[in-house]
Amino acid sequence: MFGLTGVQLRAMVYVALAALSFAVGWQVHAWKVAYDLERDRSAQEAAAALVNEISGKTLEAISGIRVENKTIYQQGRTEVLRETIYRDCIIPESGRVLLESARKN
């Protein structure tokens, strides 16, 4: 052949295999980087679409808000007690009669 010994030929094959392995590894790495970039881009597009959708719904909801100013007049309520309220729970005669009629029915 070219005057190569078996050791030299074997060394050349190893170098060729190492170069081929490096090239294949480099190509696989490039494919992985491209895949990761595409995945990140699609994730960013999905996130942007979601933000746009939420922003649109929020703006629509905000545009539906109507501000209304009202003046509120507070009115007091006065209660006049016409019957005496006993603190020691004594029932007046009209209450006793009412209780008796309720017990009979």
Helices and strands as residue ranges (DSSP letters): H 6-63, H 93-104
